[in-house]
Amino acid sequence: MADSDYDFDDEGSEDEYVGPRSGTSSTRAQSTAGSKRRKVEVAVKEAPRRKAWETEYSRTVEKTIQPAHDGTLGQSVQEREEERKRKRLRKDTKPFQRGIIRHVVLVLDLSEAMNEKDMRPNRYVTMINYTQDYIRDFFEQNPISQMSVLGMHDGVCIRVSELSGNPADHSDPIPHPEPRHKGSHCRIRQLAESGSGRHTPDSQGMRPRPDTQIVIRTNAGDESEYTIATDQEMLKELLLATTTPPVIRQSASATTAAPPQSSESAAALMMMGFPSRVVEDQLTMCACHGNLTMGGYTCSRCSAKVCSLPITCPSCELTLLLSTHLARSYHHLFPLRNWATVSWSRAREKGSQQCVGCLTTFSSPPRAGTEPETDGQVNGANSHEEDTEEQKASESGRYECRACDSHFCIDCDMFAHMVLHNCPGCLGRLETGAYRRSFSTTIAMAAFERLIRFQTDGGKTVYGNLTKETSTREIEGSSVDVLDGDVKSGFRTTGEKARVGKLLSPLPTTNIILCVGLNYRRHAEECNLQIPENPAIFMKPSDALAGPLDEIPIHKDCQSMLDYEGELTVVIGKDCKNVSASNFQDYVLGYTVGNDVSARNYQLPASVSGGQFGYAKSFDKFAPIGPCIASTKVIPDPQKLQYWTKVNGEKRQETGTDDMIYTIGEIIEHLSRGTTLRAGTAILTGTPSGVGFFMEPKGFLKDGDEVEIYVQGIGSIINKMKFE
């Protein structure tokens, strides 16, 4: 069985924890109020490349921690501790680069040397405790992998557990007897003493030193990932660091020898099967262990019985697992990117005072120009810090998510990357951001692209879905998919089709129609009016609604100064209150076209209307809308639309929604402030320049005039004025 479902070019960073690769390290520490930043100076002599176990972790390195002026070492020690924690983080977080199927053999030393007390209470007890932690952590990180545990003493190998994907098979039988005598350990030490430090496998006439032999024989010749623990804490870090699946890379020979499209460079595919659970009345033998068991799982390919999962079928070698095992590996395929360290200047820019995760208070940034040079300290998510960069401590004690720009402390950095595998800041925004919908709105949004309401040839009123922008008059007579539901409960596809007989208003009724006045800059200029500090709001009653092809009845008292106003119209998809402009789309069902028909003789001058717009615009059918409600999938950004208004084919208005004074989000935020907006509420967002009242001569509508208003991506409404 292959080691992973994917193979990749040699572009990832080293994955195992083997200490820093560079000769020097730059450190960052969190500063406290009233104290200056102390520096940690690391002096390492330039030398030829050493083995991993010959780095600074295997011996005493000249590291001088300079005390502060007050004689304390607290800040420098904290800086070193943060760097130590950051080293546990994976250095390569590019997606699809980790092997999620592994076979691991854990070899335990049971020789007498394990009785030494350089680790508390001794090496053996420490090893057993860490081994149990390792097994638990390994299967948490590698749910579809397998492990076997062996013990070694006196040159004899003891099989502690068989190769299995069940963690209980390995943690329960770990041996607890005292370690054996020191024979094998002594022999290895004697061989090590006889070897030369400069001998390599390539040296002619010389045998490689024993530690190099161990590396070659256990790691397929790779000497880069072999590290010796020098203390108890380092042993734990080295052991648990290997639980994370390693980066999978192609060998150099395969890369150079094979053409780009060859099988060597292609992704290796892993065949998996999801077995069936069986419950038996009598004992039968399993194919994996040869034991008599009651029940188990049957292979989906050869029907062989196995007793536990995940496992490789011993008969046909198919990998058998549950879907839950596979789902738990998502964070290896899509790992959380490493967070960037934050400089003091970035901290001042963002103004972060608390950790987003645990609400720990951050230190206040020093005044600009007083902080020391940062030697390459990055400025947050926009700095494009490489994932492969050595993980360092942040001078400000802050770590920034590259996606949501949230700031976290070092402990939340560790927890998010090693346990949660998600960013709390990103998850928090999903609950209220533009990428998250409530259940009802999700159903409504997913079920249609352009929602229409119509009567069938049989006279039944139903909803339908238009899959593309269609000329309004051509909608009638066409066949569309029928939808079930309504605005409040959401829409569902029925699988049926129906012919459109009469096209109706997409909303059957609404509690109220909200309108915005004076919301286009050029319209404010033609009116010679000052731009208001807040949107000008007025209302229309529900009976003002009309369909996209309806005739508009005009009362005799409204005929002298009848005007048009083409407007982009928003339809609310669910009840909401106190909506933020940043997440307004969570509550939008879609967008349609509207005409704010106006009797100017009841609006202007102010002595007639009292400065109020509502009455002049609230007569029956003075708010035709349609022909459809285009979903937010069709119109993801309402501020990038073009639309126009024609009267009897003559273009009167033409604009882009980027001329709006208040955006759609700002309008909804204003209207929902302390006020509940009900699902189905229509909001007319203002008209551009070109209305009839400000034309010379006046361009008022007459009996029989046809007004057509078109909005990009939605379609047009075509309404004839019918004077009573």
N, C-alpha and C positions, 0 to 999 in steps of 0.2 A: 504494500500500500504506500502511496506517495506520502511525503511528509506534510504537504500542504496542497490546498486547491489552487494555488497561484504560484507562478514563478515570475521573477522580475529582474530587470537589468540591475547591474551593480551601481545603484545610485543612492541607496539608503545609507543611513549612518550606522555605526556599530551599535548594536542593541544592548548587549550585556553590559553590566556595570563593571568596568575594569579601571576606573579612575580617569582623570583627565588625560587627554592626548598631548596637550601642549606643555611646554616647559615652564610657563608661568601662568598664573591665574589672577584675574582681576576681580575684586570683591566689592560687594555693596552691602550696606548695613542700614537698618532703620534708625532714624535719628529721633531723639527725644527732645522735648522743649527745654531750652536753656543750655543744651550741651552741643558741642561741635562734633562733627563727624571725625571718628578716628580711623586711621588707615591700618590695613593689614598688609604687611610686606612679606612677600614670599620669595625666597631666594633659592633657586634651584640651579645647579651647575649644568651647563651645556654638556651633553654626553651623547654617545651613540645610542641608537634605539635599544631599549632594554626589554626584557620579557615583562609580561604584565605583572608578575609577582615580584619584580625587581623595581617597581615604581615606588612613589613616596609612601604607599600604604604598607609596604613591607619593611620599612625602616624609619628611623627618625630623620625628619627633614628639617632643614634650617628655616623655621618659621618664627618670625619675631612679631609679637603682638605689642604694638606701642600703646602704653597707657595714656589716658587723657590728662589734661592739666590738673584735674582734681585727683589724679592717682588711681582712678577706677578703670576696670577692664570690661565693664558690663557690655558696652556697645560692641566692642570688637569680638567678644565671645558670642554675642547674639548674631553677629554677621557670619561668623564661622558656622554656627548652628543652622542658619538659613541655607547656606551653601550646601551643607551636608544633606539637608532635607531635599533640596532641589535635585541632588544627584540621583535620587530615587525615581525621578520622572523620566519617562521614555524620551529619547532624543529625536526619534523619527515618528512623526504623527501623520504622514501622508496616508491617505486611504488605500485599501487594497494592497497592503504590503506586508501583512503579517500572516504567518501560517497558523491556522486555527486547529489543525489536526496534528498532534505530536505523539511520539512514542518516547517515553522517558524511563530510563533505568536509574534508580536512586541507590547508590552503593554506600552502605554505612560501615564505618571503621569500628570493629569490635575488639581491637587489640588492647593489650594492657596499658598502652600509652594513653588511652582515653580516661584512665583514672587520675590523670594529672589535674591539679586544681587551679591552673591558670585561668580557667573559666569557672564561674561559681554555679553550683557547688563543685562540679568537676566537668570535664569535657563530655563525658558520657551522658549525664543527665541533661546538660545543655543541648547536646545533639538530639536526644530523644524529643525534648520539648519543641525544638525548632523544626524537627522533622514532621511532627504532628501539625504544626502551624503551616509548614510548607505544603503538605498534602491537601489540607483544607483550602489554602489559597490557590494552589495549582489547579484544582478542579473547579474552583470558582472562576478562574481566568480561562481555563481550557476545558469547557464542559463536554467536548466530544473527543477528548484525547485519552490515552491509556498510559498506565504506569506500572512498573514492577519494582519491588524493593528487594535488594540483596544485602547480605552482611558478609564481611570479610574478616578472618582471623587465621593465623598460622598457615597462610597460603590456601585456606579452604574457603569456598564460597557457600554460604547458607542462603537458600531461597526463602525469604520472609513472606513474600506474596507473589502470586501469579500476575501476568500481564492482564490488566483489567481497567475498565473505565469507571468502576465504582469506588469512591474514596473510602468507604467503610472496609473494603477488602484490604486496604493498606494501613490504615491508622489503627485498627483493632489488633492485628497480630504483631505489631512492632515489639521486638524482644526487650525484656526488662532485666534479664540476668546480668550479673557482673561481666565486664569484658574479659576476654581470654588473655593468655600470657603474651609477652611482647615479641615472640619470635619473628613474625612477618615484618613488624615495624622495625626491628633491629636490622634485618637483612636489607630493607630498603634504605635505611640510614647509612649502612656501610657502603652500599653502592653509591649513594650520593656523595659520601666523603671521598670516594676514589675517583669521582669524575672531575673533569676540569670545567671551570666556568665558561671557557671559550669554545668548548667542543660543540659542534652542531651536527645534525644528521648528515650534512654534506661533507664533513671533514673526512678526508681520506686517511685510512689506517687507524682511525680512532672511533671508539664506540661513543654514541651520544650519551650525555649525562642522564641519569635515571629520571629526573624530573621532566626532561625533554622527551624521553621515551614514553612516559605516562601520557603526556600531551598528545604525542603522535598517535598512540594506540587508541586513545579514548575520544579524540576529536578529529579524526580523519586528516591528520596532518596540520590542522589549524592551530597555531600557537598563540593566537591573539586573545583568546577568551579563557585563559587559564590563570586564575588568580588564587593566591593563598591568603586566607584570613589570618590576621595577626592579633585580633582581639575578639571578644564576644559580640560586641556591637557590629563589627565589620562582617563577622560570620553570618549574622542574621540578615544584614543588608544584601550580601552577596547571594545568599540562598534564596531569599524572597524575590530578588530582582530577576531571577531566572524563571519565575512563574509567568511573566509576560511573554507571549509568543514572539519569537525573534523575527526580524526582517528577513524575507526570503529573497535571495539574489541568485542570479545565474553565475556560473563559473566563467572566468575570463576565457577559457578555451572554448567553451560552448558559444560564447558571444562572438568570438572572432572567427570561429570555424563555420558557423552556421549562417545561412542567408537570413535576411530579416523575416521572411515568412515561413521559416522552417519550423518543424515541430519543437525544436529545442527552445526557440524564442517565444513560442506560443504559450498561453496559460495552460497549466496542467489541470485537467478536469478530474474531479473526484466523484465517483458514483456512490450514491447513498440510497439506502432503502429505509422505509418506515415500517417496521414489523407490526404484526397483529398480536395483541395480548390474548393468551389462551388460558383457560381455567380447566383443569383436568380433575377427574374423580379418582385417578390412581396414579401412582408414581411412574414416571417415564424418564429415560436417560436424556440429559442435555448433551448437545454436540460440542459445547465449549469446554466442559470440565469432565464429562463422563460420569456425572453424578446423577442419582435418582432424585428428581424434584417433582413437586406438584405445580403444574402450570409453568408459565414463562412467556416467551415470545417466539413467533415463527418467522423465519426469514421470508421477506417478500419475493425473493427470487427462487430459492430452492426449497423453501418450507422446512428447513432444518430448525430444530428447537434450540434456543439459547435461554439462559436463566437470568441474565442481567444485561443492561444497556448503559452506555454505548459499547459496542463490541464489533470486531470483525468476524463475520460469519466463517467458522472453520471449514465449512463445506465449499462455498462458492466465493469467499473472500470479499463479499459485499459489506460495506460499512453500514452497520445497523444503528440507528439512533432515533430519538424522539424529536418532534418538531421543537419542543421546548429547549432541548440541548442546542439546536442550531440557532434558535432565536437569542440565546444568551451569549452568542459569540458576536453580536452586532458591533460591539464597541472595539473589536479588533479589526473588523472590516472598515468601520467608519470611526476611527479614533478621534477623541477630543484633542484639538490642536493645543500645543504648548502655549501658555500665556506669556505675554511679553513683560519684561521688567519695566518699571515706570520711573522716569527721572523726576527730579523735583520740579522742573519746568512743566512737565506733563501733568503732574499732580496739581500744580497751581491752575493750569488751564482747565482741567476737568472739575476742580473744586471738590474732590472726593474727601469725605470726612469719616466715613464708616465703611467697613467691609460689607459688601452686598450679601455675603453668605451668612456670617455670624454676627454682624453689627458691631464688631470690635472697632474702637475708635482709633483712627490713624493719627500719627504725629502731624502737627501743623508744618507746612513747608516753610523753610527759611525765606527771608526776604530776597527778592530777585537780585542776582548779582553777588550774593554773599555765600552761596554754596560752592564747594570746591569743584574742580574739573572732574568729569565723570568717566573719562577714558572709554568713550564708546557707549555709554549708557543710552539705551534706546528710549524713544519717546512714545511708547505705547503701540497700539494696534496698527497704526499707519506707518510704522517704521519698517515693516516687512522683515522682521527678524527671522532668520532661518531657523527651522525646527531642529536642524542638526547642530546648532550652536550649543556649546557647553552651558549647562544650566547654572546661572549665577544668582546671587542674592540681589535684591533690588535696594537701591540706596534710599528709596522712600518707604520701603516696606510694603509696597503695593504691587500687584500683578494684574495685568489688564487682559481681559478676553478680547481677541481680535475681532469677534463678530459683533458683540453688543457694547463694547467699550466700558464694561463694568470693572470695578477695581475690587480685588480680593486680598486677604492676608495670606501668609505663607501656608498656614494650616488648612485653609479652605482650598488653596491651590493644590496641596497634596491630596485632600479628600476628594475633590472634584475629578482629578485625573486618575486616581488609583482605586477609588471605590465607586463614586457616583457615575463617572464617565459621561457626564453632561455638565453644562454650565448653568448654575442657578440663575444667573442674570438673563441668559437666553430663554430658559424655561419660563421665567417670570414674565417676560415680554410676550411669549406665545399665548399666555392666558388672556392678554388684553390687546395684543398687537394685531396688525393687519393680516397675519398669517393664520389666525385662529378664528373659528366660527363656532357659535353655539350649535347644538344638535339640530334645532329647527331650521336655522338659517342655512346650515350646511346642506340639509336635504333640499331646501328651496333653491339654493345656488347651483347644486350639482345637477338638478333635474332639467334645467333649461338653459338655453343661450339667449334667446329672445322670446319672452313670454307674451303670448297674445290671448285675447278672450274673444270668443265669437259664437255665433249661432250656427248650428248645423242646418242642413237642408230640412231636417225634421223639426226644427224649431228649438232644439235643446241647446242650452248655453253651457259651453265647456271651455277649458283652457287648452292651449296648444303650444308647441315649441317650433319656432322658426330657426333653422340651422344656418341661415345666411341672410344678409341684408337684402330685402326684397321691396320693389316698388309697391307703394301702399295699395294702389288699385289692383295690382296683380295678386295680392294676398287673397282677396276674395276669389273663390273658385279653385284655389290650390288645395293640395292635400298635405296635412301636417300631422305630427305625432300628438296624440291626446295625452294630457296630464291630469292627474287626480290630485285634489287638495285645494288649499287656498293660501292666501298670504300669511295668515297667522300660524297655520299648522304645517306649512311647507308643501312642496309639490313632489309627486312621484310619477314616474313613467308607467303607463298602463300596457304598453305594447300594441295599442290600437292606433288606427289612423282615421281621420275624418276630413271631410271636405268643408272648407270655410264658406259658409253661406253669407252671413253679414258680419263684418268686422266691428267689434264693440270697443268701448274704452277698456284698456287693460285692467283698470280698477273698477269693480262694480259700484263701490261707494267708499267713502272715507269719512273719518270723524271731522276732519277739518283740512283745509288747504292753506298751507303757509306760504307766504310770498315775500320776496326781498325786493326792495326798491332801490334804485340808484346804485347799482353794483358794478357798473362798467365805467371805466375812466373816461372813455370818449363820449359816453352818454351823459356823464356829469358835466363834461365840457360843453356839449351842445345845449344842455339845460342851463348852463351858466350858474351851477349850484356848487357849493362847497362839499367836498367829500366828508361824509359823516364819520364820527369817531366810532360808532357802532352801526351795524347793519340796520337799515330802515325796514321794519317788519309790519305787514298787514295780513289780513286773513280773508279767505273766501269760504262760503259754506259748501257742504257736500253736494248740494243740488247744482252747483256751478260746473260739475264735471260733465264732459261731453266726449263723444267718440271721435276718432281720427278722421272720419268722413261725414260726420253729422252736419246738418244745417244749423246755424246758430240763430235762434229767434231774437229779434231786436225790438224791444218795446218802443213805442212811438216817442216816449220822452228821452230815449237814449240815441236817437238817430241823427241828431244834428252834429255831434262831434265824436263819432265812433272811431276808435283807434285800435291798433294791433300792437302786440309786444311778443316777439318770438323769444322763448326761454328754454334753456336746458332745465329739466325737471328731475329731481331726486325722489326715489320712493324708499321709505324706511321699511326694513325687513323684519324687525322685531322691536318690542317695547324697549325703550332705553331712556336713561336720564343721566345728566352730568357726563356727557360723552366728551372725551378728549379729542382734539383735532388730529392728533397723531394716529388714532385708531378708529376713525369714523367709519371706515369701510366694514368694520365688524357688524355694523348695524344697517348697512345699505343693501336693499334687495336688488336695486338696479337703477338704470337711468332711462328717461323717456323724453319726448318732445312736448312742450306746452305752449299755449297762446294765452297770454294774460289780456283778454279782450277788455277794453276800457271805454267807458262813457265819459269823455273828458269834461263835458258840461257839468258833471257832478263832482269832478275832481279839482278843476281849476276855474277860477281863482280860489284862494284860500278862504275868501269871505263866503263862498258857496259851500265848500266842503268842510270848513273848520280845520283845514290842514290835514284832514284824514283821507286816506286813499280807498279804504275798504268798500264803502257803499258804491262808488263808481265802478267797481270791478266785481261785484257780488251777485249780479243778476243770473238767472237760470242759464246754464250752458255757457257761461263766460269763461270757462276753463277747459277747453278741449285738450286732451292729451292722447298720446299714442305714437305710432301704431302698435308699439310693443314696449316691453320693459327689457332693455338690454342688460344682461348680468355684468357683474364686476369682472368676470373672466373676459367678456367681450370688450369692456371698457375699463382697463386697469387703472388708468389715470384720467380723470375727467377734466383736468386742466390742460389737456393737449388736444382739444376737439375744435373743429371748424363747423360753423353753421350759418345759414342765411334765411331770409324771409322774402317771399315774393307776393305781390298783389297783382292778380290778373297777369302773371308771367313777368312782371317788372320787379327786378330785384331792388328791395328797399333797405334791407339790413344784411350785413355780412361782417362776421367777427370770428375771433378765436377766443376760447375760454380763458386763455392766458391774460386777457384784458380785464378779468374780474378784479375788483378791489378786494373782496373777501372770497377766499377759496371755499370749496364745498365743505372741507373739514372745519374751517372756521365758522361757517354758517351753522352747521349742525351743532358745534360746540356752543355757540351763542343761543340757539333755539332750545337746547336741552338743559340749559343752566337752571337747575331747580324746577324743571318742567319735564313731565313725562311725554315723550313722543311715542305714539302708538303705532304698531305695525300697520302698514298701508297708508300712512300719512304721506301726502305729496308735497314737495317743497319746490316752488318755482324760484329759481335762483337769480332772477334779474334779467333785464333786456339790454341789448347794446344800442348804440346810436342808430338813427335812421327811422324813428317812429314818425307817424304822419303829422303829429302836432307841431313838430319843429321843422317841417318842410316849408318851402316857399315856392308856390302857394301851398296851402295846407293839403296834406294827403289823407284826409279822412275817408273812411270806407263808406260805400254807397250800397244801395240795395242790389243784391246779386253779385257783389264783388267776391272773388275767391282768394283766400289767403292760404298760401302754402309755406310751411316752416320745415326746414330740413336740418337734421343734426347728424354729423358724420358717425357711421357705425350703427345708428338706430333706424333711420328712415325719416319719413315726413308725415305731417298731418295736413289734410286739405279740407278746409271748411268754407262753406258759402254763407254769406250774410243774408238772412231772410228778414226783411223789414215787415213788421206786423202792421 
